[in-house]
Amino acid sequence: MKRRTLPAAAALAATAALLLTACGSGDDKASDKDKIAGADQGTRTPTASASASGAPAEDKPDGVDVSLPKDMNLVFDWDKPKDTNEAAAMADAANYVRAIYHGVDKRTSKVAAVAAYSTGDGLSYAQTQINDRVDGGWTATGTRRHYQATTRSASNGNSVEVDFCVDSSKFYGKVVKTGKILKSEPSIADYDYFKIIMVKLPTSDGLWQASKVFVEAKAAKCR
């Protein structure tokens, strides 16, 4: 799929976007589990330009850095949909997840990737996930697997629901200062089921943003 660069206007409002206050749900820091966010399906123009980093091309799908450290492995084990919009929405749902953990690694929610791939409650959810980890003094390490993905388009063609399972049984919290890995016994709590509503950004060629995030914790159907 052909990737695209963000519109030039995105860089102009960077300051305003990065001053937004994070809100939304909390997080179980010891087990690195995501919770449920609220509901807002509006779109917002990305408001932070990509930094001119030396990240390889695969880490900058839209000119936005979503690179991760070598010990933080996000695996997206799913097939690309035949529908063009659904394929683009699924790809950017993955980029949204990468953006969150890119922010965790950089120790700030004020990263261009979060502004590019989220809006509304999707933005609040991402900021909360990052800020909870930063405030707690920990990051993540290991492998987080995403699988059994499905997509469903809205009739207007501007919204796609991307659903998938997450296996965090080999993905752990890590204390930043000491490097201590916070492991726990494998359990049903390692499995979550995500529903992300992706909305198409009208001012960009195929960019999709996460506007709503719902998470079913302890999802037996993902085990």
Salt bridges, closest charged atoms under 4 A:
ASP27 OD2 - ARG133 NH1 2.55
ASP32 OD1 - ARG133 NH2 2.72
ASP34 OD1 - ARG133 NH2 3.75
ASP34 OD2 - ARG144 NH2 2.46
ASP62 OD2 - ARG3 NH2 2.90
ASP62 OD1 - ARG4 NE 2.83
ASP71 OD2 - LYS174 NZ 2.85
ASP77 OD2 - ARG145 NH2 3.20
ASP92 OD1 - ARG3 NH2 2.64
ASP92 OD2 - ARG4 NH2 2.43
GLU161 OE1 - ARG152 NH2 2.80
GLU161 OE2 - LYS195 NZ 3.38
ASP163 OD2 - LYS195 NZ 3.20
ASP190 OD1 - LYS33 NZ 3.65
GLU216 OE1 - LYS221 NZ 3.23
